[in-house]
Amino acid sequence: MPATTRERALEAAVELLGAEGVRALSHARVDRRAGLPAGSTSNWYRTRRALLGGVVDWIAERERADFDASAMPSIRDVGGLIERLSAMAEIQSGPFAARTRARYALFLELADDPELSEPLRRQRREFERWTEQIVVAVGVADPVPATRALMALADGLLLHRLTVDPGLDIRPAIERAVRALAERPGTTTPTPG
């Protein structure tokens, strides 16, 4: 099914934000990038604030669709957690890199605007809950701080890959962190041989 004018505008806005940052966002630039007639974006979003809100909602909506927890395979061991986190980081810094950059730019720009940033924050909380459930399922002690540590590591790796080193192999860092968090005092986690 072909994308609607609104969807084309929102996708173009995400690409624009991901490539040039929040300051570059304007109705006219979105129209040009989407190949839409002048004024198309403003038909959907009358103000820049409304456009920002639309983009925030769109990113959260797309991420929910792309990372639907109910459609993901069950993760029951440390190896599965390493695989899933590594795969998600690869996708976020690969095919979805523009969206990831746009999300980071919006988080920074909208930090003092709880109304506009709430859909992004809500999406983040959902992803944290999902990750915590997996951390519990694989038997990691202290799942809340472990989840926060993994989320912070993933954010750092993504940011580094998107800004400094596009070829960074992120799996070793994720594997080391997950295995360290999975170790219980007095035990060691076997490493693949």
N, C-alpha and C positions, 0 to 999 in steps of 0.2 A: 504494500500500500504506500503510495507516495506521501511524503511528509507534507503537513499543512504549512501554510505561511507562518504561523506562530512557531511551529517546531523548527522550521528552517531558520527563523530569526533567532531563536534561543540557541540552537546549535552554533550559529555564526557568532553569537555573543560569547559563548563559552570559548570558542576558538580564539576570538579577539582578546578576551581576558587572559587566556593561557599564553598567548604569544606576546601581548603588549602591555598587559596589566590593566588595572581598574581605570586609570586616568584616560585610557584610550577608548573607553566605552562611550559610544554615543549612538543615537538612533540612526543617523545618517551612515555611520561607519558600519553598523550592523546590516543595514539594508544593502550597502555595497558588497560587503563580504558574502552575504547570503544570495546575492544576485536578485534581489527583490526590488520592485518599483519604490522610488522615494516615498517615504511616509508610511510604508507598510508596518514597520516595527512600532511606530507611534500609534497606529490604529489599535494595537494590542496593549501597549504600555505608554500611556500619555506622558509620563514624567521619567526622568532618569532614575529616580528612586523606585518607581514602579517597575522599570526595566531591571534594576538590580534585584528587586524582590522576585521577579519572574525567573531570573537566572538562578538565584539561590534555590528556589523551589524546584526548578528543572534539574539542577545538579543532584539534589537530594533524591528526586524522583528517579532519575536515570541510575543512580547508584543502588537504590533499592531494587530496581529491576535487574541490574547486572549482577548483583551480589545477594540474590534472594537466598537467605539461609535455608529455607525449606527445600530448595532445589539442589543444594550442595550435598555431596556425599558425606556420610557420617564419618567423623574423626574420633577415633577411640585410643590413639596412641601417640607418643611423642613424634614418631616419624611422620604420621599423618598431619600433625600440627605444623611441623617444619615444612612439609610439602605445600600445604594450603597457604600458609603465610608467605612463603617464597613465591608461589604462583600469583597470589594477589598483588604482591609488590611488583612483580614483573609486568602484570597487566596495567597497574596504576601508573607505572613509569614507562610503559610501552604504548600500546594502543590507546590508552586513556590518559596519556601524559598531558595533553592540553587541558583536559577537565581537572586533573590533579593540580596543575599550576593555577588554574582559575579558582579552584576551591581554596588553595592556600592564599592567593591574592585577596579573595573575598573575606576569609577569616581575618586577615590582617587589617583590611580596609574597614570592615564592619565590626571590629572588636568593641567599639563603644556604641553600637546600635543593636541592642538586644532584639528588637522587633525583626529587623532584617536578617540577623544572623541566626535566629532561633531554628529555622529548618536545617541548617548545616549542623548546628550543635545537637539537635535532636537525632539527626542521622548518625552523628558520631557516637552518641550515647547508645543507639541501637547496635552499632557495630561493636562497641565495647561490651555490651551485654552478651552478644553472640560469641565474641572471643572468650569472655569469662566462662560461658557455659562449656566451651571446648576445653579450656584450661582445667576446669573442674573434671570433665569427662576423662581427660588423660591422666588425672591424678596429681596435678601440680599442687603442692602445699601453698597456702596463702594465696588463693587465686586472685583476689582483688589487686594487691600490689604487683603480682606477677603479670596480670593483664595490663596494668598501667605501664609497666616496664616494657612489655612487648609492643604496645601501641606507640610508646615514645621512641623505641628503637626503630620501628617501621617508619614512623614519620621522619626521623633523622636520615635513615637510609634513602627514603624516597626523595627528600629534599637534596641530599648529596648527589644522588643519581641525576636528578632533573637540572641541577645547577652547576655541578663541578665535574662529575665523572660519569657520563652516560653509559660507559661500559662496565661499571662497577658490578662485580659478582656479589650479589646480596645474600645469597644462600648461606655461605660460611658464617656470616655474622648472626643470621637468624638461627642457624643450627646451634651455634655456640650458646646463644642466649637461652634458647628453649631447653637445651640439655642441662645447662647450669640451673635454670629455674626448676627443672623436673627432679633434680637430685634432692634426695632427702638427707638430712644430716646423718653422717655415718655410713652412707651408701654411695655407690657410684653408678652412673647410667652407662650401660654398655655402648660403646661407639661401634658403628658399622665397620667391619673389617674388610 
